[in-house]
Amino acid sequence: MTHTGRAFPHPVYEQYVLQPFFRDALTYYYQPILAANKAHAVMLYRSGIIDHANARALLDALHAIETDEQGATAYQSGVEDLFFVIENALIKAAGPAYGGNLQLGRSRNDLGYALTRLAIRPLQLDTIRALLDLRAIILAFARQHLATLMPGYTHTQPAQPTTMAHYMAGVLAFLERDTRRMWFAYATNNASPLGAAALTGTGFPVDRDLSAALLGFDAVMASTYDSIGASDNLTDVAGALSSLAVNLSRFTHDMLFWATQESGAIRLDDSFIQISSIMPQKRNPVVLEHIRARASRMLAQAQGIIVQCHNIPFGDTQDIEDEIFPLLFGSLETSVEILRLYGAVIETLHVNVEHLRQRAIAGFTTVTELADTLVREAGLPFRQAHSIVSAMVTHALAHDLAPGDLTGDLLARISQEKIGHAVQLSDAALREALDPAAFVHKRSGYGGAAPAATAAVLDQIEAQLAADRDTYDRAVARLEQAAHTLQREIDAITAG
C-alpha cells in the first residue's frame, strides 16, 4: 500500500509549532525583516545584480506591505512562516517578474540569523539603558549615605562596621562589570551574517559590507559557515544575564533581610508594600520577592539558552531559531523589568540611620580595631593581641556586657591571664578603639570604608558611568544614522 501522507501542515504541528512561532515572529521579526528586505533590495541594485526598475518595484511593494495593516500580519495555514507570507505578498504586489528576485544572493539561513541579531539588538540596548539608569540611582543613594554606619556581614554574622555607601559601592562595582558583559555580548551579536546564503556564500557579486552598513551592523562575519552556525551571540547574552541574575539575587537577599523587623535597617516605601488579609501589623516587602522570583526566572531562561545550544550541530538548526525565542527574548525583557523595579525601590527607600548606627557596634564588630590598637600602642604581636581581645569578648558575652562596658582594668586582668603580664590601655583609648565611627574613618586606604575613601571610589564610578552613557549614546546614534542612510538610498531609488 502506498502512503502519500497528509497535506502540510499537520493540524497538531500547526497548533504547537507554526502558529505560536508565527506570533513570535510578528512580535520580534516583523520590523527587522522589512528593514533587511529593504537593505537587500538596495544592495542588489547598487551591486548591479538587479536593475533600477526591479529595485523600485521591490521597494514600492515593501512599502505597501509595511503600510497594510492586515496584509502580511495574518497567519496563513499552509504557508510555513513569516518569511514566505511576506515573500508571497511581495510577489503579489511587485509581480512575479520582479517580486521573486529579492531572494537573489541570499537564503532563509543568512536572513534568519540576521533577523535574530537585529531583533536582539534593541533589547540588549534596553537592558544596557536600564543598567545605566539603575547605576545612576544607586550612585545618588550612596552619596547620601557616606556617613551612614552599618554592620558589615561575613558568613551571615556581623563582622565589622562599614557604611551604607561602602556597601553600595560594591553593588555599583558589579553592575559596572555586568554592563561591560552586556556590551561584549552586544559586540558579538552586532555582526552581519548576510551574504552567507545557505552556508557557502553566493555566486552573485553581493556587497556584504554595504548590507551590514545599511542595517547598522558594526562588522561582517568573515566565515560564511560561522555566519549560519554560530550561537555565541546567544550564549554571550545568556552569560551576561546569568551574571546579572546571580549578582542581583545576592543583593536582594540582603535587602530582604534588611527589611525584616529583626534587622530594621530599611523601610520600603508604602507604594511597594502589601498588607496581610488577617494580620494588621504586616508590611510585606513583596516587591523584593517579585524581583527575586524574576531574577530566578531570568537565570533559568539564560541557562536554558546555553543548554539548548550546547548539543546541536554546528550549522543551521531550529534549536537556535524559532525554538529559542521564548528563552532568548524573554530573558532580556525580564532583565529590564528587574532593573526598573529595583530603580524605583532604591529611589524611594528609607534608611533607619540611627538604628543602623547602634547595630554597627552591637556584636563586638569593632574589636578588630582593638586588637590593632594593642599592636600599635602596646607593641604586642598580632596573635597575642587577637587572643586577648577574643578572651575579652568571651568574658563579656558570658557576663552580659556590652562593648561600652569594657574597661582598661578588664583588659589588664585578661591580658595577665593570657600572656602573663598586664597590658595597659586607658579607658579613653579603649573607647576610641571600639567606636564604630572611628573604626570606619581609620579605613581610609583606596577602596576603604572611610567616607573620603568611598567618595573617591564613587567619583571613579561616576566617571565610568558617564563614559558608559557616551558609549550607549554613540551606539544608538549609529543605528539611527544607518536607518537614515537606508531611507536615503530607498528614496533615491523610488524617486528616480
PAZA-805610 format. One record per residue (C-alpha): residue in one letter; z, x, y. Coordinates in steps of 0.2 Angstrom, whole numbers, plus 5000, padded with zeros to 4 digits. Layout:
! PAZA-805610
aZXY/...
***
This chain:
! PAZA-805610
m500050005000/t499550065017/h500850055031/t500150065048/g501850045057/r502349935072/a501649945089/f502550065101/p503950045106/h505149985093/p506249855101/v507849955097/y507050115103/e506550025119/q508349945121/y509350105119/v508150245124/l506650195135/q507450055146/p509050155151/f508150315154/f506850225165/r508350155175/d509050335176/a507350405181/l507250275195/t508850325202/y508650515201/y506750555199/y505850425210/q505850525226/p505650695218/i504150635208/l503250565223/a503650725233/a503050835218/n501450725216/k501050745235/a501350935234/h500250955219/a498850855227/v498950965242/m498951125231/l497451065221/y496451045237/r497051205245/s496651295229/g494851225228/i495251135212/i494850965219/d493850915234/h494350835250/a493850655245/n494850665229/a496450735238/r496350605251/a496150465238/l497650535229/l498750545244/d498250375250/a498650305233/l500350395233/h500750325250/a500350145244/i501450165229/e502850235239/t502750085251/d502549955237/e504249885235/q503849825217/g502449925211/a502950075201/t504850025201/a504649895187/y504949945169/q503349905159/s503549885140/g502449995130/v502250125145/e503350275140/d504150325156/l504150335175/f502850465174/f501550355166/v502050205176/i501650305192/e500050385184/n499450205179/a499750145197/l498950295204/i497350275194/k497350095198/a497450125217/a496350285218/g495150235205/p494850325188/a493650455196/y495050515207/g496650455200/g496750545184/n496450715192/l498150735198/q498650795181/l497450945183/g498351115181/r500051035176/s500950955161/r502350825160/n503350985154/d503251085170/l503350925181/g504850855171/y505851015173/a505351025191/l505950855194/t507650895186/r507851035198/l507350935213/a508550795208/i510050915205/r509751005222/p510350865234/l511850835223/q512351015222/l512251015241/d513350865242/t514650955231/i514551105242/r514751005258/a516250915250/l516951085246/l516751145263/d517550995271/l519051005259/r519251185263/a519251145282/i520551005279/i521751115269/l521551265281/a522151155295/f523551095285/a524051265280/r524051325298/q525351185302/h526551245288/l526551435291/a528451425293/t528751285280/l529951365267/m529751305249/p530251375232/g528851455223/y528751425204/t528451535189/h528551455171/t528951295180/q530551365186/p531051405205/a530651595206/q530651655224/p530551575242/t528751555249/t527951445262/m526851295260/a525451395270/h525651535257/y525351415243/m523851335251/a523051495255/g523051515236/v522151355234/l520951395248/a520551555239/f520051475223/l519051335232/e518151485241/r517651555224/d517151385217/t515951365232/r515251535228/r514951475210/m514051325215/w512951425227/f512551535212/a512051385202/y511051325217/a510051485217/t509751475198/n509151295200/n508051315215/a506651405207/s504951315203/p504351295186/l502751215192/g501151295186/a501851325169/a500951175162/a501451145144/l502151315142/t500751445143/g500151415161/t498451345165/g496651395166/f496451315184/p496751435198/v498351345204/d499451425218/r501151425211/d501851495227/l501151355238/s501851225226/a503551305227/a503551315246/l502951135249/l504451075239/g505751195246/f506051305231/d506651475235/a505651565221/v504451545207/m504951565189/a504051715183/s503851665165/t502951505161/y503851495144/d505551515153/s504951385165/i504951245152/g506351315141/a507751375152/s509351275153/d510451395163/n510151295179/l511051155170/t512451265162/d512751355178/v513151195186/a514251155171/g515151325173/a515451295192/l516151125189/s517151175174/s518051305185/l518251175199/a518951045187/v520251175180/n520751235197/l520951065205/s521850995190/r523251135191/f523351095210/t523550905205/h524950945193/d525951025207/m525550885219/l526150755206/f527750855204/w528050875222/a527850685224/t529250645212/q530950595219/e531750735209/s530650865219/g530550765236/a529350895243/i527950775249/r527650595254/l525950525251/d525350405264/d525650225261/s523750195260/f523750285244/i525250205236/q525350065224/i526849965220/s527649905204/s527549725200/i529349725195/m530249875202/p530349855221/q530850045224/k529250115216/r528050215226/n526750255213/p525650405218/v524150335209/v522850425219/l523350585211/e523250505194/h521450445198/i521050625204/r521750705188/a520850575177/r519150615186/a519450805185/s519650775166/r518050675166/m517150805176/l517750935164/a517150835149/q515450805157/a515250985161/q515751045144/g514550905137/i513150995146/i513551155138/v513751085121/q512150985122/c511151145127/h511951265115/n511051225099/i509251175103/p507651275103/f507051375117/g505751265123/d505351085129/t506550965121/q507350795125/d509050865124/i508950935141/e507850805149/d508250615148/e509750635136/i510750745148/f510550635164/p512250545162/l513150715160/l512250815172/f512150695187/g513750605183/s514750775184/l514050815201/e514350645208/t516150645201/s516450815209/v516050735226/e517250585223/i518650705219/l518450825233/r518350675246/l519850595239/y520850755240/g520250775258/a520950605263/v522550635254/i522850805262/e522450735280/t523750605278/l525050705268/h526850715275/v527950865270/n529850845269/v530051015278/e531951015279/h532150965261/l530951105255/r531951225266/q533551185256/r532651195240/a531951365244/i533751445241/a534351325228/g534251405210/f534651585217/t532751605222/t533151745234/v534151865223/t532651975220/e532952025238/l534752055235/a534352175221/d533052265233/t534452275246/l535652365234/v534252485230/r533952515249/e535652515255/a536752575240/g535552695233/l535552615216/p534152625203/f533252455202/r533852415184/q535652445189/a535452335204/h534552205193/s535952195181/i537252175194/v536352035203/s536051955186/a537851955182/m538251885199/v537151735196/t537851705179/h539551705186/a539051595200/l538251465188/a539751475177/h540951435191/d539851315200/l539551425215/a538051405227/p537151555234/g538151545250/d539751565241/l539351735235/t540351875244/g540452065246/d542052055236/l541251975221/l539852105222/a541152245222/r542052165207/i540552135196/s539752305200/q541352385195/e541252295178/k539352335176/i539152515181/g540952575183/h541152585201/a541152455215/v539652435226/q540052395244/l538952275254/s539552175269/d539551985269/a538351985283/a537152095274/l537351995258/r536951835268/e535451905275/a534851965258/l535051785252/d534251695267/p532551625262/a531851645279/a532251825279/f531651845262/v529951775267/h529751875283/k530052035273/r528451995263/s527352055277/g526052155267/y524252105265/g524251935257/g526151915258/a527151755261/a527751805279/p526951695292/a526051835301/a525351895284/t524751725279/a524051685296/a522951845294/v522351785277/l521951615284/d520951695298/q519951785285/i519751615275/e519151535291/a517851665294/q517151645277/l517151455279/a516151475294/a514951595285/d514851465271/r514451325283/d513051435290/t512351455273/y512451275270/d511551235286/r510151355283/a509851285265/v509751105272/a508651165286/r507451255274/l507251095264/e506950995279/q505651125285/a504751115268/a504750925269/h503950935287/t502651065281/l502150955266/q501950805278/r500950905290/e499750955275/i499650775270/d499250715287/a497950845289/i497050795273/t497250605276/a496650615294/g495150725290/
***
